[in-house]
Amino acid sequence: MIDPGAFVDRYVAVWHEPDEEERRKAIAELWAPDGSYLDPLNDVRGHKALQEVVTAVYEEFIQSGESVFRSRHNAQSHHNLIRFNWERVRSAADEVIDTGFDMLVLDDDDHIVADYKFFDPAEIGGELNAFTDRYVRVWQEPDEEQRRKAITELWAPTGGQIYPAADGEVSGYDALQARVTRSY
């Protein structure tokens, strides 16, 4: 079996190749002639179709220089399989935009016969995480004054909460304070 890390490095490089002829050659070196690429939006087979997908991805994500793909350097292999995680990174800030993993199925000549790409679910950004943390803390706050302060920071004055219990919907700071205190 080949070195999976080195193979993945060559694979990732294909998606960054700016020269169309070099990209075509690299695809021919990596994929079997009838090799396939499958992701949630694509199901293609053969070098010509692979060239079209790789070129489209290059033009959409890489060509502008705003982002790059990179391996997380965790390639593993056994039998005729290689799996690895990848990420798309905003170039200027080194900020991860997308993540996922690929499963590559190789033939006996170490060419890709099937490339299965999986995208990880989007991660909730920092601001939304901070809001969620503040909301959860309201329900765990032992100090009544701090609880009231947190409620006024999170809800509008006429804001409310719907709960599928006997008391159903409440609105306003006093009603929210009573519900949170009762739950605490």
Secondary structure per residue as TSV (DSSP state, phi and psi in degrees):
chain	resnum	aa	ss	phi	psi
A	1	M	-	360.0	146.4
A	2	I	-	-75.1	168.0
A	3	D	-	-71.2	113.9
A	4	P	H	-64.0	-36.0
A	5	G	H	-63.6	-43.7
A	6	A	H	-67.0	-38.5
A	7	F	H	-63.5	-44.5
A	8	V	H	-63.8	-37.8
A	9	D	H	-59.9	-42.4
A	10	R	H	-65.4	-40.6
A	11	Y	H	-60.9	-49.4
A	12	V	H	-62.5	-37.7
A	13	A	H	-61.1	-33.0
A	14	V	H	-57.1	-41.2
A	15	W	T	-71.2	-13.7
A	16	H	T	-105.2	-3.4
A	17	E	-	-69.6	116.3
A	18	P	-	-77.9	-27.1
A	19	D	-	-86.1	123.1
A	20	E	H	-60.2	-40.6
A	21	E	H	-69.0	-41.5
A	22	E	H	-64.6	-37.7
A	23	R	H	-62.9	-43.2
A	24	R	H	-61.0	-44.9
A	25	K	H	-63.3	-43.2
A	26	A	H	-64.5	-38.6
A	27	I	H	-62.8	-43.6
A	28	A	H	-64.4	-31.8
A	29	E	H	-75.6	-30.2
A	30	L	H	-92.0	-43.2
A	31	W	E	-98.7	145.7
A	32	A	E	-65.0	156.3
A	33	P	E	-53.2	-34.6
A	34	D	E	-106.4	22.2
A	35	G	E	-61.8	153.7
A	36	S	E	-121.6	160.3
A	37	Y	E	-133.0	126.1
A	38	L	E	-132.8	126.7
A	39	D	-	-138.0	-178.9
A	40	P	S	-59.7	-20.6
A	41	L	S	-110.0	-14.5
A	42	N	-	-130.0	145.0
A	43	D	E	-147.5	90.2
A	44	V	E	-122.4	157.1
A	45	R	E	-140.5	139.4
A	46	G	S	95.6	153.5
A	47	H	H	-59.3	-40.5
A	48	K	H	-63.1	-47.6
A	49	A	H	-65.7	-38.4
A	50	L	H	-62.3	-42.5
A	51	Q	H	-57.6	-41.6
A	52	E	H	-65.4	-44.2
A	53	V	H	-67.2	-47.6
A	54	V	H	-62.1	-41.1
A	55	T	H	-64.0	-44.1
A	56	A	H	-61.6	-42.8
A	57	V	H	-65.0	-44.4
A	58	Y	I	-56.9	-49.5
A	59	E	I	-64.8	-36.4
A	60	E	I	-76.4	-40.3
A	61	F	I	-112.7	-30.8
A	62	I	I	-105.5	-42.6
A	63	Q	T	-52.4	-39.4
A	64	S	T	-69.8	-17.9
A	65	G	S	84.9	0.4
A	66	E	S	-75.0	-27.4
A	67	S	E	-145.4	162.1
A	68	V	E	-138.5	157.8
A	69	F	E	-99.7	147.7
A	70	R	E	-150.5	150.8
A	71	S	E	-76.0	152.1
A	72	R	-	-88.4	9.9
A	73	H	S	55.7	46.4
A	74	N	-	-129.0	29.4
A	75	A	-	-59.6	136.0
A	76	Q	E	-129.3	150.2
A	77	S	E	-145.0	151.9
A	78	H	E	-160.8	154.0
A	79	H	T	49.0	-120.8
A	80	N	T	-112.7	31.2
A	81	L	E	-120.4	143.6
A	82	I	E	-130.8	131.9
A	83	R	E	-125.3	146.8
A	84	F	E	-160.2	155.3
A	85	N	E	-95.6	151.4
A	86	W	E	-137.2	167.2
A	87	E	E	-147.9	149.7
A	88	R	E	-104.9	131.1
A	89	V	E	-123.1	135.4
A	90	R	E	-69.2	118.4
A	91	S	T	-57.2	-49.5
A	92	A	T	-64.9	-36.9
A	93	A	T	-106.1	-3.5
A	94	D	T	53.7	37.3
A	95	E	E	-97.3	127.7
A	96	V	E	-71.5	127.4
A	97	I	E	-102.1	-48.4
A	98	D	E	-135.0	153.9
A	99	T	E	-140.4	162.5
A	100	G	E	179.6	-166.1
A	101	F	E	-146.1	154.8
A	102	D	E	-117.4	146.0
A	103	M	E	-119.8	116.4
A	104	L	E	-105.1	128.3
A	105	V	E	-104.3	123.4
A	106	L	E	-106.8	152.6
A	107	D	-	-87.8	-175.0
A	108	D	T	-68.2	-15.3
A	109	D	T	-99.2	14.2
A	110	D	S	60.7	39.2
A	111	H	-	-108.8	147.4
A	112	I	E	-72.4	123.8
A	113	V	E	-100.8	-24.3
A	114	A	E	-151.0	132.0
A	115	D	E	-122.0	107.9
A	116	Y	E	-102.7	117.6
A	117	K	E	-106.4	131.4
A	118	F	E	-120.1	135.0
A	119	F	E	-101.2	133.0
A	120	D	-	-71.6	151.6
A	121	P	-	-60.1	148.6
A	122	A	-	-60.9	138.8
A	123	E	-	-85.9	144.5
A	124	I	-	-73.8	132.2
A	125	G	-	-69.5	168.0
A	126	G	H	-57.2	-42.9
A	127	E	H	-65.4	-42.7
A	128	L	H	-67.9	-39.0
A	129	N	H	-60.5	-42.0
A	130	A	H	-62.6	-42.6
A	131	F	H	-62.2	-46.3
A	132	T	H	-60.2	-43.1
A	133	D	H	-60.2	-43.1
A	134	R	H	-64.0	-40.6
A	135	Y	H	-62.4	-46.0
A	136	V	H	-64.3	-40.1
A	137	R	H	-62.9	-31.5
A	138	V	H	-53.9	-42.8
A	139	W	T	-75.8	-11.3
A	140	Q	T	-112.3	1.5
A	141	E	-	-76.5	116.9
A	142	P	-	-76.9	-26.5
A	143	D	-	-86.0	123.2
A	144	E	H	-61.9	-40.1
A	145	E	H	-64.8	-43.9
A	146	Q	H	-65.0	-36.2
A	147	R	H	-62.6	-46.7
A	148	R	H	-62.2	-43.5
A	149	K	H	-60.0	-45.1
A	150	A	H	-63.9	-38.3
A	151	I	H	-62.2	-43.9
A	152	T	H	-69.4	-23.7
A	153	E	H	-79.8	-28.3
A	154	L	H	-93.6	-38.1
A	155	W	S	-106.8	152.0
A	156	A	-	-71.9	159.8
A	157	P	T	-54.1	-33.0
A	158	T	T	-103.8	11.8
A	159	G	-	-62.3	161.9
A	160	G	E	-149.4	-173.0
A	161	Q	E	-147.7	138.7
A	162	I	E	-108.0	129.0
A	163	Y	-	-131.2	132.8
A	164	P	S	-78.1	35.8
A	165	A	S	-107.0	-172.2
A	166	A	T	-59.2	-34.7
A	167	D	T	-85.3	-2.0
A	168	G	-	48.9	-119.3
A	169	E	E	-96.1	137.9
A	170	V	E	-126.5	152.9
A	171	S	E	-146.8	153.8
A	172	G	S	92.6	156.0
A	173	Y	H	-60.0	-44.1
A	174	D	H	-63.5	-43.3
A	175	A	H	-67.1	-39.8
A	176	L	H	-65.1	-42.6
A	177	Q	H	-58.1	-45.2
A	178	A	H	-62.8	-43.2
A	179	R	H	-65.9	-45.5
A	180	V	H	-64.7	-41.6
A	181	T	H	-63.1	-44.5
A	182	R	H	-62.1	-41.8
A	183	S	H	-68.0	-34.4
A	184	Y	-	-66.4	360.0
